[in-house]
C-alpha cells in the first residue's frame, strides 16, 4: 500500500527536494511515519543544458595512445580547455583578474572511443553552485555522427587571485554562469 502524504508532509517533501537539488548528493531516502520509505534522486544529477558553450577540436596524432584511440588524459584536457574557454569568453575582464578556478573533483564516464582525425564537439555548461563550488557539465561528442563519446562532471572552486584562498563569486558573475540560484 502506498503512503499518501498529508499537506504538512508535502510541504516538507517540497523543502527536501529543493535542498537536495542544492547538494552534491545523488539521492536521499525519506522515511514516512507509516514506516514506508521513498528514494528520491537528485534532479541536478541529470541537468538540462540551458546555455551550452561549445568548442571544437580535431583528434591529433599526439592524442592517440598505445591502444590506438584517444588517451583518457586527453579527455581530461578537453574538459579543462572548454571550461577555460567558456570562462574567458563570458566573464568580465575584472572577474578574470580577481578569480582563478581550481578543480575539486572530476568524474568522467567514457562511452565510445575517439579516434585519429575525429572532429570533436566539446559542449559545457554550469550547473548548481554552492558557496564554495560550481558544478560544470561537459559532453564530448563526435561531430560526424553526434555520438556522445564521454560525459564529465567537474566541481570547481573559485579562488581569489591575490590571496589564493577560496572566495565568493559576485552575484552578476554567478547569474551569468550558474543555472541555479545560490
C-alpha positions in Angstrom: 0.0 0.0 0.0 1.3 3.4 -0.9 1.7 6.2 1.7 -0.4 9.3 1.0 1.4 12.4 2.1 -0.7 14.9 4.1 -0.3 18.6 3.4 2.4 19.0 6.1 4.4 16.1 4.7 4.0 17.5 1.1 5.4 20.9 2.3 8.4 19.1 4.0 8.9 17.0 0.8 9.0 20.1 -1.3 11.6 21.6 1.0 13.7 18.4 0.8 13.5 18.4 -3.0 14.8 22.0 -3.1 17.6 21.2 -0.6 18.5 18.0 -2.5 18.9 19.9 -5.7 21.4 22.3 -4.0 23.6 19.4 -2.8 26.1 17.1 -4.4 24.2 14.0 -3.2 22.9 11.5 -5.8 19.8 10.7 -3.8 18.1 10.8 -0.4 15.9 8.3 1.4 12.8 9.7 3.0 11.1 7.7 5.8 7.4 8.4 6.4 5.7 7.9 9.8 4.0 4.9 8.4 7.4 3.2 8.1 7.4 3.4 4.3 10.4 5.0 2.6 10.9 6.8 -0.6 14.2 7.0 -2.5 14.4 10.4 -4.3 17.0 11.0 -7.0 18.6 14.4 -7.2 17.1 16.4 -10.1 20.5 18.1 -10.6 22.1 14.8 -11.4 20.6 14.9 -14.9 20.7 18.6 -15.7 19.4 20.1 -18.9 21.9 22.4 -20.5 20.3 25.8 -20.6 23.1 27.8 -22.4 25.8 25.4 -23.5 29.1 26.7 -24.7 30.9 24.8 -27.5 34.4 24.5 -28.7 35.7 22.2 -31.5 38.8 20.1 -31.7 40.3 17.6 -34.0 42.0 14.4 -32.7 45.7 14.7 -33.3 48.3 12.0 -33.5 49.7 13.1 -30.1 46.3 12.4 -28.6 46.4 8.7 -29.5 47.7 6.1 -27.0 49.1 2.6 -27.4 45.6 1.1 -27.9 45.0 3.2 -31.0 42.4 5.6 -29.5 42.4 8.9 -27.7 44.1 8.6 -24.3 42.0 9.3 -21.2 44.2 12.2 -20.2 43.2 14.0 -23.4 39.6 13.8 -22.4 40.5 15.5 -19.1 42.5 18.1 -21.0 39.5 18.8 -23.3 37.2 19.2 -20.2 39.6 21.8 -18.8 40.1 23.5 -22.1 36.4 24.0 -22.8 35.8 25.2 -19.2 38.6 27.7 -19.5 37.4 28.9 -22.9 33.8 29.4 -21.5 35.1 31.4 -18.6 37.3 33.6 -20.8 34.5 34.1 -23.4 31.9 35.3 -20.9 33.5 36.6 -17.7 34.3 40.3 -17.4 38.0 41.3 -17.5 37.6 42.3 -13.9 36.2 38.9 -12.9 39.0 37.2 -14.8 41.6 39.3 -12.9 40.0 38.6 -9.5 39.1 34.9 -9.7 41.0 31.8 -10.7 39.5 28.4 -10.6 40.8 25.1 -9.2 39.3 21.7 -9.7 38.0 19.9 -6.6 36.7 16.8 -8.4 36.5 15.3 -11.8 34.1 12.5 -12.9 34.3 11.2 -16.5 32.1 8.5 -18.0 33.6 7.1 -21.2 31.1 5.8 -23.8 32.8 5.5 -27.2 36.4 5.9 -28.1 37.5 8.9 -30.2 39.9 8.0 -33.0 42.6 9.8 -35.0 41.2 12.6 -37.2 37.8 12.7 -35.5 36.2 16.1 -35.3 35.1 16.6 -31.7 32.5 19.0 -30.2 33.2 20.0 -26.6 30.0 21.2 -25.0 29.9 22.6 -21.5 27.5 24.4 -19.1 27.5 25.3 -15.4 25.0 23.5 -13.1 24.4 24.0 -9.5 26.5 26.4 -7.5 27.1 26.4 -3.7 29.1 28.9 -1.7 32.3 27.0 -2.3 31.9 25.2 -5.6 30.4 25.5 -9.1 29.4 22.3 -10.8 30.3 22.1 -14.5 29.0 19.5 -17.0 30.7 18.6 -20.2 29.8 16.4 -23.2 32.4 15.3 -25.6 30.6 14.5 -28.9 31.9 13.2 -32.3 30.9 15.8 -34.8 30.4 13.5 -37.8 27.5 11.5 -36.2 26.7 13.3 -33.0 27.7 10.3 -30.9 28.3 11.0 -27.2 31.9 9.9 -26.6 32.2 10.9 -22.9 30.4 12.9 -20.3 32.1 14.7 -17.4 31.0 16.4 -14.2 33.6 18.7 -12.5 33.4 20.7 -9.3 35.3 23.9 -9.5 36.2 26.2 -6.6 36.7 30.0 -7.1 39.9 31.2 -5.7 40.9 34.9 -5.0 43.7 35.6 -7.4 45.5 37.7 -4.8 45.1 35.7 -1.6 44.9 32.3 -3.2 42.1 31.4 -0.9 38.5 30.3 -1.7 36.3 33.3 -2.4 32.7 34.0 -3.2 31.6 35.0 -6.7 29.7 38.2 -7.1 26.0 38.0 -8.0 26.4 39.2 -11.5 29.1 36.6 -12.4 27.1 33.9 -10.5 24.0 34.7 -12.5 25.9 34.7 -15.8 27.2 31.2 -15.3 25.1 29.2 -12.9 21.8 27.5 -13.8 20.6 27.5 -10.2 20.3 30.3 -7.6 22.8 30.5 -4.7 
